[in-house]
C-alpha cells in the first residue's frame, strides 16, 4: 500500500500560483492546489513508503525557488468507505 502525505506550503508573496503550477509537474506530487488561509498551497504526495515521502519533500518540493516553508502531514490511516443503502 502506498504512503500518502499532505504538504502545507507557504509561498513568497505573489508566488502561490507559480508554486502550485511548478509542483503539479513534479514526480510524486498527485495534486498541488492554491488555497486561501494560513498556507498558500496544499500538495498531496504519494510514495511507496515513508522514506519515499521524505525524498519527494526534500528533493522536489522544499528546494523550489518560491517556497518559504513547508509542513508535512503524513496520513496514518485511510478512512473506511461508507456503506450506502
N, C-alpha and C positions, 0 to 999 in steps of 0.2 A: 504494500500500500504506500502511496506517495505521501510525503510530508508537505504540509502547506503552511504558509505564514502570511500575515498582513504586515506591510511595511508602511508606517506613517511617516510622511516626508514633509519637511519644512524647506521650501524653496527660497532662493533670493527674491527680493521684491520684484514683482512683474514677470517672473520666470516660470510660474507654475505650469502654464500651458506647454512651454518648451520642455520642461522636465517630464511631464506626462507623455508627451509625444515621443521623446527620446527613449524613455523606459519601455514603452509599448513594443519596441523593436528588439529589446534585449532578451537573450536566452534565459529561460526560467521564469520570465515575467508573464503571467497569464493576462493580467489587466493592470492598467495604471490610469486612475481616474482623478481628474481635478475635482476638489471638494472645497466647500466653504466651512470654516471653523478654525480650530487651533492649528490644524495641519493644512497643507495646500494640496497634497496628492496622497492618495492611498493606492498602493500596489499590492496585488495578490501574486505571490510567488509559489512555485512548487518544485520539489526536487525528490530524489529517491530516498533521502534521509536528512537528518539534521545537519550533518556536515555539508551536504549539498546546498542547504539553505544559506549557511554561513558563506560559502563560496559565492553564491549569487549576490548576496548583500555586499560582501567585501569587494568583489571584482566588477560587478555590473551596475550596482546602484550607488553606493557611498562615494565612489570617486567622481561621479558625474559633476560637471563643471558648475551647475547652478543649484546644487543641493547644499543646504546649510547643516541639516541634521536629520538623522533617521531614528526611528524607534521600531523595533521588530517584535511582533506579537505572534508567537508560534501557536498554531492550532494544536490542541492536545487531544481533542476527540471531535468527531463529526456528529451532529445531531441525528437522531433516528428519524426516519421518514414517517410522516403522519399517515395513519390509515384513513382512507376516505370511504364513506359508505354511500 
